[in-house]
């Protein structure tokens, strides 16, 4: 992360993927909140970026959690979700 510009350069190469059948992000598009639903009992790390790859949010989440996105500007939000083994899954949502 470059603190001067608060830009995060994402290195998503050579990262194992989480099975997307067990992980969902909805609704899409979304206005105020999104729900992230994963494998019961698992914990994840959530990273959210705007289209310019500026980090908007980083937090630990449970297997089924609602995240407030009402304070984000409208546009594309890139979502990266990692499990405890650093397996990852990526999503794009449209913030209205």
Z-matrix of the N, CA and C atoms (Angstrom, degrees):
N
C 1 1.445
C 2 1.522 1 108.24
N 3 1.290 2 116.29 1 133.48
C 4 1.453 3 123.27 2 178.11
C 5 1.515 4 107.78 3 -97.25
N 6 1.358 5 118.35 4 105.95
C 7 1.450 6 122.25 5 -175.15
C 8 1.520 7 112.77 6 -65.34
N 9 1.322 8 117.99 7 -27.69
C 10 1.454 9 120.82 8 -179.06
C 11 1.514 10 111.12 9 -60.98
N 12 1.317 11 117.50 10 -42.85
C 13 1.458 12 121.30 11 -178.00
C 14 1.522 13 112.53 12 -111.19
N 15 1.322 14 117.35 13 -0.11
C 16 1.455 15 122.93 14 -177.46
C 17 1.530 16 110.88 15 51.83
N 18 1.311 17 115.22 16 42.13
C 19 1.454 18 121.89 17 178.79
C 20 1.516 19 108.91 18 -108.93
N 21 1.296 20 115.47 19 136.71
C 22 1.458 21 120.93 20 178.61
C 23 1.518 22 108.25 21 -109.86
N 24 1.315 23 116.50 22 123.94
C 25 1.455 24 121.25 23 176.29
C 26 1.518 25 107.43 24 -92.86
N 27 1.304 26 115.49 25 117.74
C 28 1.446 27 120.96 26 -171.66
C 29 1.513 28 111.71 27 -89.73
N 30 1.306 29 115.63 28 127.10
C 31 1.451 30 121.44 29 175.29
C 32 1.518 31 106.95 30 -109.85
N 33 1.335 32 116.73 31 96.87
C 34 1.444 33 121.42 32 -176.31
C 35 1.513 34 111.41 33 -107.10
N 36 1.313 35 117.26 34 21.25
C 37 1.452 36 122.02 35 179.26
C 38 1.521 37 108.57 36 -91.15
N 39 1.314 38 116.47 37 144.17
C 40 1.466 39 123.16 38 177.22
C 41 1.525 40 113.06 39 61.58
N 42 1.330 41 115.83 40 38.22
C 43 1.454 42 121.12 41 175.93
C 44 1.520 43 107.40 42 -117.12
N 45 1.329 44 116.63 43 128.25
C 46 1.460 45 119.82 44 178.00
C 47 1.521 46 109.35 45 -66.90
N 48 1.322 47 116.31 46 145.28
C 49 1.455 48 121.01 47 -177.29
C 50 1.527 49 111.03 48 -95.04
N 51 1.339 50 115.34 49 143.30
C 52 1.458 51 121.72 50 171.07
C 53 1.520 52 106.67 51 -74.61
N 54 1.300 53 117.59 52 142.76
C 55 1.460 54 121.96 53 177.73
C 56 1.528 55 108.58 54 -61.75
N 57 1.323 56 117.34 55 113.87
C 58 1.460 57 121.09 56 -176.23
C 59 1.524 58 112.56 57 -70.31
N 60 1.307 59 118.45 58 -9.52
C 61 1.457 60 120.01 59 174.22
C 62 1.523 61 111.00 60 -74.64
N 63 1.324 62 117.85 61 -19.44
C 64 1.458 63 120.77 62 179.56
C 65 1.526 64 112.16 63 -103.57
N 66 1.326 65 118.22 64 2.02
C 67 1.458 66 122.09 65 -177.13
C 68 1.524 67 109.09 66 -133.92
N 69 1.332 68 116.01 67 126.65
C 70 1.460 69 121.61 68 -179.61
C 71 1.521 70 110.19 69 -131.34
N 72 1.333 71 116.03 70 147.47
C 73 1.460 72 123.06 71 172.53
C 74 1.521 73 106.06 72 -127.86
N 75 1.319 74 117.37 73 123.45
C 76 1.466 75 121.29 74 -176.85
C 77 1.519 76 110.36 75 -154.38
N 78 1.337 77 120.34 76 159.94
C 79 1.457 78 127.62 77 -5.32
C 80 1.527 79 110.81 78 -77.56
N 81 1.292 80 115.45 79 167.62
C 82 1.464 81 121.35 80 176.73
C 83 1.524 82 107.76 81 -145.38
N 84 1.326 83 118.39 82 109.94
C 85 1.463 84 129.13 83 9.80
C 86 1.531 85 111.50 84 -76.81
N 87 1.344 86 114.67 85 166.00
C 88 1.460 87 121.94 86 -177.69
C 89 1.521 88 110.19 87 -135.95
N 90 1.330 89 115.33 88 150.20
C 91 1.456 90 120.06 89 -179.65
C 92 1.528 91 112.40 90 -107.36
N 93 1.331 92 116.88 91 -54.01
C 94 1.460 93 120.39 92 -172.46
C 95 1.527 94 114.72 93 -112.05
N 96 1.324 95 116.65 94 -35.35
C 97 1.466 96 119.36 95 -177.49
C 98 1.520 97 110.87 96 -151.28
N 99 1.315 98 113.86 97 155.24
C 100 1.457 99 120.55 98 174.26
C 101 1.524 100 108.08 99 -123.97
N 102 1.299 101 115.39 100 156.56
C 103 1.454 102 121.22 101 175.68
C 104 1.517 103 108.13 102 -114.24
N 105 1.309 104 114.45 103 134.32
C 106 1.469 105 120.79 104 175.90
C 107 1.516 106 106.51 105 -114.01
N 108 1.313 107 115.01 106 122.23
C 109 1.457 108 121.23 107 -176.08
C 110 1.523 109 108.64 108 -122.87
N 111 1.319 110 115.47 109 122.09
C 112 1.458 111 120.79 110 -178.86
C 113 1.510 112 111.91 111 -127.42
N 114 1.292 113 114.83 112 -164.47
C 115 1.459 114 121.52 113 -179.59
C 116 1.531 115 109.66 114 -65.53
N 117 1.336 116 118.46 115 127.73
C 118 1.470 117 121.03 116 -177.99
C 119 1.530 118 112.29 117 -52.78
N 120 1.325 119 114.88 118 134.93
C 121 1.458 120 121.42 119 177.71
C 122 1.520 121 115.37 120 85.29
N 123 1.333 122 118.05 121 -7.79
C 124 1.460 123 120.52 122 -179.55
C 125 1.520 124 110.61 123 -89.28
N 126 1.321 125 114.72 124 152.82
C 127 1.457 126 121.38 125 174.02
C 128 1.513 127 108.35 126 -114.51
N 129 1.334 128 115.15 127 148.07
C 130 1.453 129 121.73 128 -176.20
C 131 1.517 130 109.97 129 -133.83
N 132 1.319 131 115.21 130 163.67
C 133 1.454 132 122.07 131 171.22
C 134 1.524 133 106.87 132 -113.22
N 135 1.328 134 115.72 133 124.80
C 136 1.455 135 122.67 134 -176.66
C 137 1.519 136 110.09 135 -103.16
N 138 1.345 137 116.08 136 131.77
C 139 1.458 138 122.80 137 174.03
C 140 1.524 139 106.23 138 -125.55
N 141 1.327 140 116.82 139 130.21
C 142 1.460 141 121.23 140 177.63
C 143 1.527 142 108.56 141 -124.51
N 144 1.346 143 115.69 142 134.30
C 145 1.465 144 122.87 143 -177.11
C 146 1.524 145 109.29 144 -129.69
N 147 1.329 146 116.29 145 150.86
C 148 1.461 147 118.67 146 171.32
C 149 1.525 148 108.58 147 -83.36
N 150 1.321 149 117.29 148 -179.36
C 151 1.468 150 121.27 149 -176.00
C 152 1.520 151 112.69 150 -63.93
N 153 1.335 152 117.28 151 -23.35
C 154 1.468 153 121.02 152 177.67
C 155 1.530 154 111.52 153 -87.70
N 156 1.320 155 115.78 154 7.62
C 157 1.471 156 123.78 155 179.02
C 158 1.524 157 113.73 156 66.82
N 159 1.334 158 116.66 157 28.56
C 160 1.455 159 120.80 158 171.06
C 161 1.528 160 107.81 159 -83.85
N 162 1.318 161 115.99 160 132.95
C 163 1.459 162 120.79 161 -179.59
C 164 1.526 163 109.61 162 -67.97
N 165 1.319 164 116.76 163 123.22
C 166 1.456 165 122.66 164 178.66
C 167 1.515 166 112.06 165 -98.11
N 168 1.331 167 116.15 166 -35.97
C 169 1.455 168 120.69 167 -174.08
C 170 1.518 169 109.82 168 -158.27
N 171 1.317 170 115.55 169 140.09
C 172 1.461 171 121.95 170 172.44
C 173 1.518 172 106.41 171 -140.29
N 174 1.334 173 116.52 172 121.28
C 175 1.460 174 119.12 173 -179.97
C 176 1.522 175 110.66 174 -157.94
N 177 1.318 176 115.19 175 157.66
C 178 1.456 177 121.74 176 173.92
C 179 1.518 178 107.77 177 -82.93
N 180 1.320 179 116.07 178 139.50
C 181 1.458 180 120.79 179 -179.76
C 182 1.526 181 109.92 180 -133.72
N 183 1.325 182 114.75 181 158.74
C 184 1.457 183 122.03 182 175.65
C 185 1.525 184 109.16 183 -88.02
N 186 1.326 185 116.56 184 -179.93
C 187 1.467 186 121.24 185 -175.04
C 188 1.527 187 113.67 186 -67.64
N 189 1.318 188 118.21 187 -18.79
C 190 1.469 189 121.17 188 176.16
C 191 1.526 190 106.44 189 -143.23
N 192 1.319 191 115.76 190 107.76
C 193 1.461 192 119.18 191 -174.46
C 194 1.524 193 110.59 192 -145.77
N 195 1.329 194 115.10 193 145.83
C 196 1.454 195 122.20 194 175.87
C 197 1.527 196 108.03 195 -101.44
N 198 1.341 197 115.58 196 135.25
C 199 1.468 198 121.85 197 -177.23
C 200 1.531 199 108.58 198 -119.73
N 201 1.330 200 116.14 199 129.39
C 202 1.457 201 122.20 200 178.35
C 203 1.526 202 109.82 201 -76.91
N 204 1.339 203 116.75 202 121.66
C 205 1.470 204 120.84 203 177.50
C 206 1.530 205 110.87 204 -118.56
N 207 1.330 206 117.37 205 11.49
C 208 1.468 207 121.50 206 -174.44
C 209 1.524 208 112.90 207 -61.57
N 210 1.323 209 118.08 208 -27.93
C 211 1.469 210 121.63 209 -177.62
C 212 1.531 211 113.14 210 -86.68
N 213 1.324 212 118.22 211 -3.56
C 214 1.471 213 121.35 212 176.60
C 215 1.518 214 110.10 213 -82.69
N 216 1.334 215 116.50 214 149.89
C 217 1.460 216 121.37 215 175.98
C 218 1.529 217 109.86 216 -69.77
N 219 1.329 218 117.02 217 150.66
C 220 1.468 219 120.15 218 175.98
C 221 1.530 220 111.24 219 -60.19
N 222 1.302 221 116.39 220 148.00
C 223 1.459 222 122.23 221 178.38
C 224 1.513 223 111.23 222 139.27
N 225 1.309 224 115.89 223 -167.47
C 226 1.458 225 122.23 224 -179.31
C 227 1.527 226 109.92 225 -78.90
N 228 1.317 227 115.92 226 134.26
C 229 1.464 228 122.19 227 173.75
C 230 1.518 229 107.32 228 -118.38
N 231 1.319 230 115.84 229 126.48
C 232 1.460 231 122.70 230 176.79
C 233 1.524 232 107.78 231 -93.50
N 234 1.305 233 116.03 232 131.99
C 235 1.464 234 121.41 233 -177.04
C 236 1.510 235 109.14 234 -120.56
N 237 1.306 236 115.29 235 131.96
C 238 1.470 237 122.30 236 177.02
C 239 1.519 238 106.29 237 -124.54
N 240 1.317 239 117.56 238 124.74
C 241 1.459 240 122.54 239 -179.36
C 242 1.517 241 107.82 240 -121.26
N 243 1.338 242 115.27 241 127.02
C 244 1.467 243 121.37 242 -179.54
C 245 1.519 244 109.62 243 -117.90
N 246 1.338 245 116.29 244 142.14
C 247 1.462 246 119.33 245 173.09
C 248 1.522 247 109.23 246 -93.95
N 249 1.334 248 117.27 247 -178.31
C 250 1.472 249 120.63 248 -175.30
C 251 1.526 250 113.24 249 -65.21
N 252 1.353 251 116.97 250 -18.16
C 253 1.461 252 121.18 251 178.24
C 254 1.533 253 112.07 252 -94.69
N 255 1.343 254 116.25 253 9.90
C 256 1.470 255 123.94 254 -177.84
C 257 1.525 256 113.31 255 64.85
N 258 1.333 257 117.43 256 21.36
C 259 1.453 258 120.09 257 167.27
C 260 1.517 259 106.51 258 -74.72
N 261 1.310 260 117.65 259 144.39
C 262 1.459 261 120.07 260 -171.95
C 263 1.514 262 112.24 261 -130.13
N 264 1.322 263 114.21 262 158.89
C 265 1.449 264 121.49 263 172.44
C 266 1.518 265 107.62 264 -141.72
N 267 1.343 266 116.47 265 144.24
C 268 1.455 267 121.89 266 -176.20
C 269 1.520 268 110.50 267 -120.09
N 270 1.324 269 115.00 268 143.52
C 271 1.466 270 122.29 269 178.74
C 272 1.515 271 108.58 270 -140.35
N 273 1.330 272 115.21 271 157.48
C 274 1.460 273 122.28 272 170.25
C 275 1.501 274 107.84 273 -124.55
N 276 1.330 275 116.20 274 135.27
C 277 1.456 276 119.61 275 173.72
C 278 1.521 277 108.24 276 -128.92
N 279 1.308 278 115.34 277 159.25
C 280 1.446 279 121.25 278 175.68
C 281 1.517 280 108.08 279 -104.92
N 282 1.334 281 115.76 280 119.23
C 283 1.459 282 122.29 281 177.06
C 284 1.523 283 107.45 282 -88.73
N 285 1.319 284 116.86 283 121.34
C 286 1.466 285 121.56 284 179.77
C 287 1.520 286 111.32 285 -86.01
